[in-house]
Amino acid sequence: MTIWRAIDRVWEFPRPPLIMGIVNVTPDSFSDGGKHATTVSAVKHALYLENSGADILDIGGESTRPGAEPVTQEEELNRVIPVIEKLAGKTKIAISIDTQKPAVAKAALKAGASIINDIAANREDEAMWQLVAETKSGYVAMHMLGDPKTMQRNPKYADVLNDVEAFFNRQMKRWTDWGISLEQVVLDPGIGFGKTLEHNLALMKGLERLTRMERPLAMGTSRKSFIGELTGAGVNDRLPGSLASACRATQAGAAIIRTHDVEETTQALRVWTATN
């Protein structure tokens, strides 16, 4: 049995995957930028995702699509904190803050979030890790090469599966040195974050290596460009590929599926789980 702790919440694995619903409070995210950019629309969408079967609501205020420009800390706070404050009084499920900035994460935890979803777990600065250690928040740590602005500029690996596994082993040692309990940590291999199509497929094919690392694995493949590269589908026509990759991740033992399409993903995984 594996435990994941996020302040006052505890999940035990193995169990059916947790569904993390994506709420982008941004004008420029790759898939749904601008659709939920106001507090009112973001809260409404988040509650819809909860009713559709989400176990976690992941609130983000900065686009991390390839080539994206960073936003200021003030702008990100203005986008996400009102949403989290309103949701905290209306939802019973866990709230996650999708941010690279320790100050935004700290404000989000104060507003009612219990999980930090951090694409920049490759950082050298320890401020985020100190926050995770002090607050006992859940910590979803992603592998990424570089940053969103540069990550797709000819990414290279000796062996992508070996390199990602080695990265997590190194970082877990650093996190425990900073006082984080590994029971707080979930690992995310970062599909599409500094990876070519071939890298993404190698990770998907070899996921069992990563799910045997004794920490829960999160997977975010929803509507991503590798599906378009394989199928030719536009960003809004990638639901079938997203569901296929979610089922593959579940087959390999992934603990969390991060998705835009909560209702469809919940149904697909319920059928997959019942028949396997």
Secondary structure, 3 states (H helix, E strand, C coil): CEEEEECCEEEEECCCCEEEEEEECCCCCCCCCCCCCCHHHHHHHHHHHHHHCCCEEEEECCCCCCCCCCCCHHHHHHHHHHHHHHHHCCCCCEEEEECCCHHHHHHHHHHCCCEEEECCCCCCCCHHHHHHHHHCCEEEEECCCCCCCCCCCCCCCCCHHHHHHHHHHHHHHHHHHCCCCHHHEEEECCCCCCCCHHHHHHHHHCHHHHHCCCCCEEECCCCCHHHHHHHCCCHHHCHHHHHHHHHHHHHHCCCEEEECCHHHHHHHHHHHHHCC
